[in-house]
Amino acid sequence: MRGIRRLGCFVVSLLIFAGALWAKEWVRVSAPRGSVHVEADARAQVLVTLCEGDVLELLGREGEWYRVRVP
């Protein structure tokens, strides 16, 4: 009985975790190169340059800019 209860708790935890991952939004770089700036300004310092196909977690939008998590 104790093993079944533990298994049930594990399955519920796994489903909650999977749901949280599924809820995230992702963006993919579609241009040959893309720059991530430290702020939403084309003149701002470039933090990193990305390649076509790179995938980033979308954290929000600011006008025409995306706020992303850099790996």
PyMOL Python script that loads the backbone (N, CA, C, O; Angstrom):
from pymol import cmd

cmd.read_pdbstr("""\
ATOM      1  N   MET A   1       0.821  -1.201   0.000  1.00  0.00           N
ATOM      2  CA  MET A   1       0.000   0.000   0.000  1.00  0.00           C
ATOM      3  C   MET A   1       0.865   1.265   0.000  1.00  0.00           C
ATOM      4  O   MET A   1       0.571   2.238  -0.695  1.00  0.00           O
ATOM      5  N   ARG A   2       1.923   1.225   0.786  1.00  0.00           N
ATOM      6  CA  ARG A   2       2.813   2.376   0.877  1.00  0.00           C
ATOM      7  C   ARG A   2       3.484   2.648  -0.479  1.00  0.00           C
ATOM      8  O   ARG A   2       3.650   3.805  -0.867  1.00  0.00           O
ATOM      9  N   GLY A   3       3.866   1.587  -1.194  1.00  0.00           N
ATOM     10  CA  GLY A   3       4.496   1.730  -2.505  1.00  0.00           C
ATOM     11  C   GLY A   3       3.553   2.350  -3.519  1.00  0.00           C
ATOM     12  O   GLY A   3       3.977   3.159  -4.344  1.00  0.00           O
ATOM     13  N   ILE A   4       2.284   1.985  -3.469  1.00  0.00           N
ATOM     14  CA  ILE A   4       1.292   2.541  -4.389  1.00  0.00           C
ATOM     15  C   ILE A   4       1.102   4.031  -4.116  1.00  0.00           C
ATOM     16  O   ILE A   4       0.971   4.825  -5.047  1.00  0.00           O
ATOM     17  N   ARG A   5       1.087   4.403  -2.851  1.00  0.00           N
ATOM     18  CA  ARG A   5       0.929   5.811  -2.483  1.00  0.00           C
ATOM     19  C   ARG A   5       2.124   6.629  -2.991  1.00  0.00           C
ATOM     20  O   ARG A   5       1.952   7.721  -3.532  1.00  0.00           O
ATOM     21  N   ARG A   6       3.328   6.092  -2.811  1.00  0.00           N
ATOM     22  CA  ARG A   6       4.525   6.793  -3.293  1.00  0.00           C
ATOM     23  C   ARG A   6       4.500   6.931  -4.813  1.00  0.00           C
ATOM     24  O   ARG A   6       4.833   7.983  -5.359  1.00  0.00           O
ATOM     25  N   LEU A   7       4.103   5.859  -5.482  1.00  0.00           N
ATOM     26  CA  LEU A   7       4.016   5.900  -6.939  1.00  0.00           C
ATOM     27  C   LEU A   7       3.001   6.952  -7.383  1.00  0.00           C
ATOM     28  O   LEU A   7       3.243   7.696  -8.333  1.00  0.00           O
ATOM     29  N   GLY A   8       1.873   7.007  -6.694  1.00  0.00           N
ATOM     30  CA  GLY A   8       0.845   8.004  -7.013  1.00  0.00           C
ATOM     31  C   GLY A   8       1.364   9.421  -6.833  1.00  0.00           C
ATOM     32  O   GLY A   8       1.117  10.286  -7.673  1.00  0.00           O
ATOM     33  N   CYS A   9       2.085   9.665  -5.740  1.00  0.00           N
ATOM     34  CA  CYS A   9       2.671  10.992  -5.495  1.00  0.00           C
ATOM     35  C   CYS A   9       3.694  11.336  -6.571  1.00  0.00           C
ATOM     36  O   CYS A   9       3.766  12.477  -7.029  1.00  0.00           O
ATOM     37  N   PHE A  10       4.478  10.351  -6.968  1.00  0.00           N
ATOM     38  CA  PHE A  10       5.480  10.575  -8.011  1.00  0.00           C
ATOM     39  C   PHE A  10       4.811  10.947  -9.333  1.00  0.00           C
ATOM     40  O   PHE A  10       5.246  11.878 -10.009  1.00  0.00           O
ATOM     41  N   VAL A  11       3.770  10.230  -9.696  1.00  0.00           N
ATOM     42  CA  VAL A  11       3.066  10.492 -10.957  1.00  0.00           C
ATOM     43  C   VAL A  11       2.443  11.887 -10.940  1.00  0.00           C
ATOM     44  O   VAL A  11       2.528  12.614 -11.930  1.00  0.00           O
ATOM     45  N   VAL A  12       1.821  12.264  -9.832  1.00  0.00           N
ATOM     46  CA  VAL A  12       1.219  13.594  -9.723  1.00  0.00           C
ATOM     47  C   VAL A  12       2.294  14.674  -9.834  1.00  0.00           C
ATOM     48  O   VAL A  12       2.098  15.673 -10.526  1.00  0.00           O
ATOM     49  N   SER A  13       3.422  14.481  -9.160  1.00  0.00           N
ATOM     50  CA  SER A  13       4.526  15.446  -9.234  1.00  0.00           C
ATOM     51  C   SER A  13       5.045  15.568 -10.658  1.00  0.00           C
ATOM     52  O   SER A  13       5.318  16.670 -11.134  1.00  0.00           O
ATOM     53  N   LEU A  14       5.179  14.447 -11.327  1.00  0.00           N
ATOM     54  CA  LEU A  14       5.659  14.444 -12.704  1.00  0.00           C
ATOM     55  C   LEU A  14       4.695  15.194 -13.621  1.00  0.00           C
ATOM     56  O   LEU A  14       5.132  15.950 -14.489  1.00  0.00           O
ATOM     57  N   LEU A  15       3.405  14.997 -13.440  1.00  0.00           N
ATOM     58  CA  LEU A  15       2.411  15.689 -14.260  1.00  0.00           C
ATOM     59  C   LEU A  15       2.429  17.196 -14.019  1.00  0.00           C
ATOM     60  O   LEU A  15       2.290  17.979 -14.959  1.00  0.00           O
ATOM     61  N   ILE A  16       2.598  17.600 -12.772  1.00  0.00           N
ATOM     62  CA  ILE A  16       2.674  19.033 -12.455  1.00  0.00           C
ATOM     63  C   ILE A  16       3.908  19.640 -13.110  1.00  0.00           C
ATOM     64  O   ILE A  16       3.831  20.713 -13.708  1.00  0.00           O
ATOM     65  N   PHE A  17       5.047  18.955 -12.999  1.00  0.00           N
ATOM     66  CA  PHE A  17       6.290  19.445 -13.593  1.00  0.00           C
ATOM     67  C   PHE A  17       6.173  19.526 -15.111  1.00  0.00           C
ATOM     68  O   PHE A  17       6.593  20.517 -15.709  1.00  0.00           O
ATOM     69  N   ALA A  18       5.614  18.510 -15.735  1.00  0.00           N
ATOM     70  CA  ALA A  18       5.457  18.496 -17.194  1.00  0.00           C
ATOM     71  C   ALA A  18       4.530  19.623 -17.639  1.00  0.00           C
ATOM     72  O   ALA A  18       4.768  20.248 -18.673  1.00  0.00           O
ATOM     73  N   GLY A  19       3.486  19.885 -16.875  1.00  0.00           N
ATOM     74  CA  GLY A  19       2.572  20.978 -17.200  1.00  0.00           C
ATOM     75  C   GLY A  19       3.261  22.325 -17.143  1.00  0.00           C
ATOM     76  O   GLY A  19       3.010  23.192 -17.981  1.00  0.00           O
ATOM     77  N   ALA A  20       4.128  22.507 -16.161  1.00  0.00           N
ATOM     78  CA  ALA A  20       4.865  23.767 -16.041  1.00  0.00           C
ATOM     79  C   ALA A  20       5.804  23.956 -17.229  1.00  0.00           C
ATOM     80  O   ALA A  20       5.929  25.067 -17.744  1.00  0.00           O
ATOM     81  N   LEU A  21       6.459  22.898 -17.666  1.00  0.00           N
ATOM     82  CA  LEU A  21       7.341  22.995 -18.831  1.00  0.00           C
ATOM     83  C   LEU A  21       6.549  23.295 -20.091  1.00  0.00           C
ATOM     84  O   LEU A  21       6.979  24.082 -20.936  1.00  0.00           O
ATOM     85  N   TRP A  22       5.410  22.673 -20.209  1.00  0.00           N
ATOM     86  CA  TRP A  22       4.582  22.829 -21.388  1.00  0.00           C
ATOM     87  C   TRP A  22       4.058  24.264 -21.494  1.00  0.00           C
ATOM     88  O   TRP A  22       3.863  24.767 -22.601  1.00  0.00           O
ATOM     89  N   ALA A  23       3.829  24.920 -20.367  1.00  0.00           N
ATOM     90  CA  ALA A  23       3.261  26.261 -20.354  1.00  0.00           C
ATOM     91  C   ALA A  23       4.241  27.323 -20.842  1.00  0.00           C
ATOM     92  O   ALA A  23       3.820  28.430 -21.180  1.00  0.00           O
ATOM     93  N   LYS A  24       5.519  27.019 -20.887  1.00  0.00           N
ATOM     94  CA  LYS A  24       6.507  27.999 -21.327  1.00  0.00           C
ATOM     95  C   LYS A  24       6.363  28.260 -22.821  1.00  0.00           C
ATOM     96  O   LYS A  24       5.975  27.382 -23.592  1.00  0.00           O
ATOM     97  N   GLU A  25       6.686  29.487 -23.206  1.00  0.00           N
ATOM     98  CA  GLU A  25       6.691  29.843 -24.628  1.00  0.00           C
ATOM     99  C   GLU A  25       8.130  29.897 -25.113  1.00  0.00           C
ATOM    100  O   GLU A  25       9.032  30.309 -24.383  1.00  0.00           O
ATOM    101  N   TRP A  26       8.329  29.481 -26.337  1.00  0.00           N
ATOM    102  CA  TRP A  26       9.665  29.440 -26.923  1.00  0.00           C
ATOM    103  C   TRP A  26       9.658  30.190 -28.242  1.00  0.00           C
ATOM    104  O   TRP A  26       8.641  30.240 -28.934  1.00  0.00           O
ATOM    105  N   VAL A  27      10.801  30.774 -28.588  1.00  0.00           N
ATOM    106  CA  VAL A  27      10.966  31.431 -29.887  1.00  0.00           C
ATOM    107  C   VAL A  27      12.190  30.844 -30.571  1.00  0.00           C
ATOM    108  O   VAL A  27      13.155  30.441 -29.920  1.00  0.00           O
ATOM    109  N   ARG A  28      12.129  30.804 -31.896  1.00  0.00           N
ATOM    110  CA  ARG A  28      13.237  30.262 -32.698  1.00  0.00           C
ATOM    111  C   ARG A  28      13.740  31.362 -33.630  1.00  0.00           C
ATOM    112  O   ARG A  28      12.947  32.073 -34.248  1.00  0.00           O
ATOM    113  N   VAL A  29      15.044  31.495 -33.726  1.00  0.00           N
ATOM    114  CA  VAL A  29      15.655  32.491 -34.607  1.00  0.00           C
ATOM    115  C   VAL A  29      15.433  32.050 -36.050  1.00  0.00           C
ATOM    116  O   VAL A  29      15.826  30.948 -36.433  1.00  0.00           O
ATOM    117  N   SER A  30      14.799  32.914 -36.855  1.00  0.00           N
ATOM    118  CA  SER A  30      14.506  32.554 -38.247  1.00  0.00           C
ATOM    119  C   SER A  30      15.426  33.274 -39.236  1.00  0.00           C
ATOM    120  O   SER A  30      15.434  32.943 -40.422  1.00  0.00           O
ATOM    121  N   ALA A  31      16.190  34.242 -38.769  1.00  0.00           N
ATOM    122  CA  ALA A  31      17.155  34.951 -39.622  1.00  0.00           C
ATOM    123  C   ALA A  31      18.502  34.231 -39.548  1.00  0.00           C
ATOM    124  O   ALA A  31      18.747  33.488 -38.597  1.00  0.00           O
ATOM    125  N   PRO A  32      19.375  34.436 -40.531  1.00  0.00           N
ATOM    126  CA  PRO A  32      20.695  33.791 -40.479  1.00  0.00           C
ATOM    127  C   PRO A  32      21.473  34.140 -39.209  1.00  0.00           C
ATOM    128  O   PRO A  32      22.209  33.305 -38.681  1.00  0.00           O
ATOM    129  N   ARG A  33      21.312  35.369 -38.721  1.00  0.00           N
ATOM    130  CA  ARG A  33      21.953  35.801 -37.469  1.00  0.00           C
ATOM    131  C   ARG A  33      20.992  36.723 -36.724  1.00  0.00           C
ATOM    132  O   ARG A  33      20.205  37.443 -37.338  1.00  0.00           O
ATOM    133  N   GLY A  34      21.065  36.694 -35.408  1.00  0.00           N
ATOM    134  CA  GLY A  34      20.245  37.574 -34.582  1.00  0.00           C
ATOM    135  C   GLY A  34      21.032  38.006 -33.360  1.00  0.00           C
ATOM    136  O   GLY A  34      21.832  37.238 -32.825  1.00  0.00           O
ATOM    137  N   SER A  35      20.806  39.227 -32.921  1.00  0.00           N
ATOM    138  CA  SER A  35      21.527  39.746 -31.763  1.00  0.00           C
ATOM    139  C   SER A  35      20.594  39.898 -30.574  1.00  0.00           C
ATOM    140  O   SER A  35      19.450  40.326 -30.725  1.00  0.00           O
ATOM    141  N   VAL A  36      21.082  39.547 -29.399  1.00  0.00           N
ATOM    142  CA  VAL A  36      20.367  39.784 -28.151  1.00  0.00           C
ATOM    143  C   VAL A  36      21.040  40.993 -27.507  1.00  0.00           C
ATOM    144  O   VAL A  36      22.235  40.967 -27.211  1.00  0.00           O
ATOM    145  N   HIS A  37      20.260  42.050 -27.294  1.00  0.00           N
ATOM    146  CA  HIS A  37      20.774  43.285 -26.699  1.00  0.00           C
ATOM    147  C   HIS A  37      20.455  43.311 -25.207  1.00  0.00           C
ATOM    148  O   HIS A  37      19.537  42.626 -24.756  1.00  0.00           O
ATOM    149  N   VAL A  38      21.206  44.095 -24.445  1.00  0.00           N
ATOM    150  CA  VAL A  38      20.981  44.176 -23.002  1.00  0.00           C
ATOM    151  C   VAL A  38      19.707  44.937 -22.661  1.00  0.00           C
ATOM    152  O   VAL A  38      19.202  44.821 -21.545  1.00  0.00           O
ATOM    153  N   GLU A  39      19.182  45.711 -23.602  1.00  0.00           N
ATOM    154  CA  GLU A  39      17.897  46.380 -23.421  1.00  0.00           C
ATOM    155  C   GLU A  39      17.231  46.549 -24.783  1.00  0.00           C
ATOM    156  O   GLU A  39      17.863  46.358 -25.822  1.00  0.00           O
ATOM    157  N   ALA A  40      15.962  46.906 -24.768  1.00  0.00           N
ATOM    158  CA  ALA A  40      15.167  47.015 -25.994  1.00  0.00           C
ATOM    159  C   ALA A  40      15.509  48.293 -26.756  1.00  0.00           C
ATOM    160  O   ALA A  40      14.704  49.222 -26.823  1.00  0.00           O
ATOM    161  N   ASP A  41      16.705  48.327 -27.326  1.00  0.00           N
ATOM    162  CA  ASP A  41      17.182  49.477 -28.093  1.00  0.00           C
ATOM    163  C   ASP A  41      18.245  48.972 -29.067  1.00  0.00           C
ATOM    164  O   ASP A  41      19.200  48.311 -28.659  1.00  0.00           O
ATOM    165  N   ALA A  42      18.081  49.281 -30.344  1.00  0.00           N
ATOM    166  CA  ALA A  42      19.022  48.797 -31.362  1.00  0.00           C
ATOM    167  C   ALA A  42      20.439  49.308 -31.125  1.00  0.00           C
ATOM    168  O   ALA A  42      21.400  48.705 -31.605  1.00  0.00           O
ATOM    169  N   ARG A  43      20.581  50.412 -30.392  1.00  0.00           N
ATOM    170  CA  ARG A  43      21.905  50.962 -30.094  1.00  0.00           C
ATOM    171  C   ARG A  43      22.506  50.387 -28.814  1.00  0.00           C
ATOM    172  O   ARG A  43      23.652  50.688 -28.482  1.00  0.00           O
ATOM    173  N   ALA A  44      21.749  49.568 -28.097  1.00  0.00           N
ATOM    174  CA  ALA A  44      22.236  48.986 -26.839  1.00  0.00           C
ATOM    175  C   ALA A  44      23.313  47.939 -27.112  1.00  0.00           C
ATOM    176  O   ALA A  44      23.414  47.389 -28.209  1.00  0.00           O
ATOM    177  N   GLN A  45      24.107  47.685 -26.086  1.00  0.00           N
ATOM    178  CA  GLN A  45      25.185  46.693 -26.182  1.00  0.00           C
ATOM    179  C   GLN A  45      24.622  45.326 -26.560  1.00  0.00           C
ATOM    180  O   GLN A  45      23.579  44.913 -26.053  1.00  0.00           O
ATOM    181  N   VAL A  46      25.321  44.628 -27.454  1.00  0.00           N
ATOM    182  CA  VAL A  46      24.927  43.274 -27.855  1.00  0.00           C
ATOM    183  C   VAL A  46      25.469  42.297 -26.819  1.00  0.00           C
ATOM    184  O   VAL A  46      26.669  42.264 -26.547  1.00  0.00           O
ATOM    185  N   LEU A  47      24.575  41.507 -26.250  1.00  0.00           N
ATOM    186  CA  LEU A  47      24.946  40.528 -25.235  1.00  0.00           C
ATOM    187  C   LEU A  47      25.478  39.254 -25.880  1.00  0.00           C
ATOM    188  O   LEU A  47      26.493  38.704 -25.454  1.00  0.00           O
ATOM    189  N   VAL A  48      24.774  38.793 -26.919  1.00  0.00           N
ATOM    190  CA  VAL A  48      25.165  37.560 -27.603  1.00  0.00           C
ATOM    191  C   VAL A  48      24.585  37.582 -29.017  1.00  0.00           C
ATOM    192  O   VAL A  48      23.538  38.185 -29.256  1.00  0.00           O
ATOM    193  N   THR A  49      25.262  36.928 -29.941  1.00  0.00           N
ATOM    194  CA  THR A  49      24.769  36.780 -31.309  1.00  0.00           C
ATOM    195  C   THR A  49      24.308  35.339 -31.492  1.00  0.00           C
ATOM    196  O   THR A  49      25.010  34.396 -31.125  1.00  0.00           O
ATOM    197  N   LEU A  50      23.127  35.186 -32.063  1.00  0.00           N
ATOM    198  CA  LEU A  50      22.521  33.866 -32.240  1.00  0.00           C
ATOM    199  C   LEU A  50      22.533  33.464 -33.706  1.00  0.00           C
ATOM    200  O   LEU A  50      22.675  34.308 -34.591  1.00  0.00           O
ATOM    201  N   CYS A  51      22.385  32.183 -33.952  1.00  0.00           N
ATOM    202  CA  CYS A  51      22.340  31.637 -35.310  1.00  0.00           C
ATOM    203  C   CYS A  51      20.932  31.146 -35.627  1.00  0.00           C
ATOM    204  O   CYS A  51      20.139  30.869 -34.728  1.00  0.00           O
ATOM    205  N   GLU A  52      20.643  31.044 -36.902  1.00  0.00           N
ATOM    206  CA  GLU A  52      19.347  30.537 -37.351  1.00  0.00           C
ATOM    207  C   GLU A  52      19.083  29.173 -36.722  1.00  0.00           C
ATOM    208  O   GLU A  52      19.946  28.295 -36.726  1.00  0.00           O
ATOM    209  N   GLY A  53      17.870  29.008 -36.180  1.00  0.00           N
ATOM    210  CA  GLY A  53      17.490  27.745 -35.565  1.00  0.00           C
ATOM    211  C   GLY A  53      17.667  27.715 -34.057  1.00  0.00           C
ATOM    212  O   GLY A  53      17.127  26.824 -33.401  1.00  0.00           O
ATOM    213  N   ASP A  54      18.412  28.666 -33.483  1.00  0.00           N
ATOM    214  CA  ASP A  54      18.560  28.707 -32.024  1.00  0.00           C
ATOM    215  C   ASP A  54      17.196  28.919 -31.382  1.00  0.00           C
ATOM    216  O   ASP A  54      16.364  29.654 -31.912  1.00  0.00           O
ATOM    217  N   VAL A  55      16.966  28.277 -30.242  1.00  0.00           N
ATOM    218  CA  VAL A  55      15.685  28.354 -29.544  1.00  0.00           C
ATOM    219  C   VAL A  55      15.912  28.970 -28.170  1.00  0.00           C
ATOM    220  O   VAL A  55      16.836  28.591 -27.450  1.00  0.00           O
ATOM    221  N   LEU A  56      15.051  29.930 -27.816  1.00  0.00           N
ATOM    222  CA  LEU A  56      15.155  30.629 -26.540  1.00  0.00           C
ATOM    223  C   LEU A  56      13.799  30.652 -25.852  1.00  0.00           C
ATOM    224  O   LEU A  56      12.759  30.636 -26.511  1.00  0.00           O
ATOM    225  N   GLU A  57      13.814  30.689 -24.535  1.00  0.00           N
ATOM    226  CA  GLU A  57      12.575  30.818 -23.771  1.00  0.00           C
ATOM    227  C   GLU A  57      12.105  32.266 -23.836  1.00  0.00           C
ATOM    228  O   GLU A  57      12.877  33.187 -23.572  1.00  0.00           O
ATOM    229  N   LEU A  58      10.844  32.464 -24.186  1.00  0.00           N
ATOM    230  CA  LEU A  58      10.248  33.794 -24.264  1.00  0.00           C
ATOM    231  C   LEU A  58       9.739  34.184 -22.883  1.00  0.00           C
ATOM    232  O   LEU A  58       8.919  33.478 -22.296  1.00  0.00           O
ATOM    233  N   LEU A  59      10.226  35.309 -22.367  1.00  0.00           N
ATOM    234  CA  LEU A  59       9.815  35.791 -21.050  1.00  0.00           C
ATOM    235  C   LEU A  59       8.773  36.897 -21.141  1.00  0.00           C
ATOM    236  O   LEU A  59       8.011  37.110 -20.199  1.00  0.00           O
ATOM    237  N   GLY A  60       8.734  37.601 -22.269  1.00  0.00           N
ATOM    238  CA  GLY A  60       7.769  38.683 -22.429  1.00  0.00           C
ATOM    239  C   GLY A  60       8.023  39.446 -23.713  1.00  0.00           C
ATOM    240  O   GLY A  60       8.945  39.146 -24.471  1.00  0.00           O
ATOM    241  N   ARG A  61       7.171  40.449 -23.936  1.00  0.00           N
ATOM    242  CA  ARG A  61       7.293  41.285 -25.127  1.00  0.00           C
ATOM    243  C   ARG A  61       7.295  42.746 -24.700  1.00  0.00           C
ATOM    244  O   ARG A  61       6.596  43.127 -23.761  1.00  0.00           O
ATOM    245  N   GLU A  62       8.077  43.552 -25.387  1.00  0.00           N
ATOM    246  CA  GLU A  62       8.114  44.997 -25.155  1.00  0.00           C
ATOM    247  C   GLU A  62       8.022  45.676 -26.518  1.00  0.00           C
ATOM    248  O   GLU A  62       9.039  45.881 -27.180  1.00  0.00           O
ATOM    249  N   GLY A  63       6.819  46.021 -26.935  1.00  0.00           N
ATOM    250  CA  GLY A  63       6.626  46.590 -28.267  1.00  0.00           C
ATOM    251  C   GLY A  63       7.005  45.568 -29.319  1.00  0.00           C
ATOM    252  O   GLY A  63       6.417  44.488 -29.380  1.00  0.00           O
ATOM    253  N   GLU A  64       7.984  45.902 -30.150  1.00  0.00           N
ATOM    254  CA  GLU A  64       8.441  44.983 -31.193  1.00  0.00           C
ATOM    255  C   GLU A  64       9.597  44.106 -30.724  1.00  0.00           C
ATOM    256  O   GLU A  64      10.153  43.341 -31.513  1.00  0.00           O
ATOM    257  N   TRP A  65       9.958  44.209 -29.465  1.00  0.00           N
ATOM    258  CA  TRP A  65      11.093  43.460 -28.913  1.00  0.00           C
ATOM    259  C   TRP A  65      10.601  42.280 -28.089  1.00  0.00           C
ATOM    260  O   TRP A  65       9.523  42.326 -27.497  1.00  0.00           O
ATOM    261  N   TYR A  66      11.404  41.223 -28.058  1.00  0.00           N
ATOM    262  CA  TYR A  66      11.125  40.068 -27.204  1.00  0.00           C
ATOM    263  C   TYR A  66      12.112  40.064 -26.046  1.00  0.00           C
ATOM    264  O   TYR A  66      13.295  40.353 -26.226  1.00  0.00           O
ATOM    265  N   ARG A  67      11.621  39.737 -24.861  1.00  0.00           N
ATOM    266  CA  ARG A  67      12.500  39.512 -23.710  1.00  0.00           C
ATOM    267  C   ARG A  67      12.681  37.994 -23.633  1.00  0.00           C
ATOM    268  O   ARG A  67      11.704  37.253 -23.529  1.00  0.00           O
ATOM    269  N   VAL A  68      13.939  37.537 -23.685  1.00  0.00           N
ATOM    270  CA  VAL A  68      14.224  36.105 -23.716  1.00  0.00           C
ATOM    271  C   VAL A  68      15.229  35.730 -22.634  1.00  0.00           C
ATOM    272  O   VAL A  68      15.953  36.580 -22.115  1.00  0.00           O
ATOM    273  N   ARG A  69      15.259  34.454 -22.308  1.00  0.00           N
ATOM    274  CA  ARG A  69      16.264  33.921 -21.384  1.00  0.00           C
ATOM    275  C   ARG A  69      17.411  33.389 -22.239  1.00  0.00           C
ATOM    276  O   ARG A  69      17.216  32.543 -23.112  1.00  0.00           O
ATOM    277  N   VAL A  70      18.602  33.899 -21.972  1.00  0.00           N
ATOM    278  CA  VAL A  70      19.789  33.470 -22.709  1.00  0.00           C
ATOM    279  C   VAL A  70      20.417  32.296 -21.974  1.00  0.00           C
ATOM    280  O   VAL A  70      20.652  32.369 -20.767  1.00  0.00           O
ATOM    281  N   PRO A  71      20.692  31.203 -22.704  1.00  0.00           N
ATOM    282  CA  PRO A  71      21.280  30.031 -22.033  1.00  0.00           C
ATOM    283  C   PRO A  71      22.704  30.282 -21.560  1.00  0.00           C
ATOM    284  O   PRO A  71      23.327  29.392 -20.981  1.00  0.00           O
TER     285      PRO A  71
END
""", "prot")
cmd.dss("prot")
cmd.show_as("cartoon", "prot")
cmd.util.cbc("prot")
cmd.orient("prot")
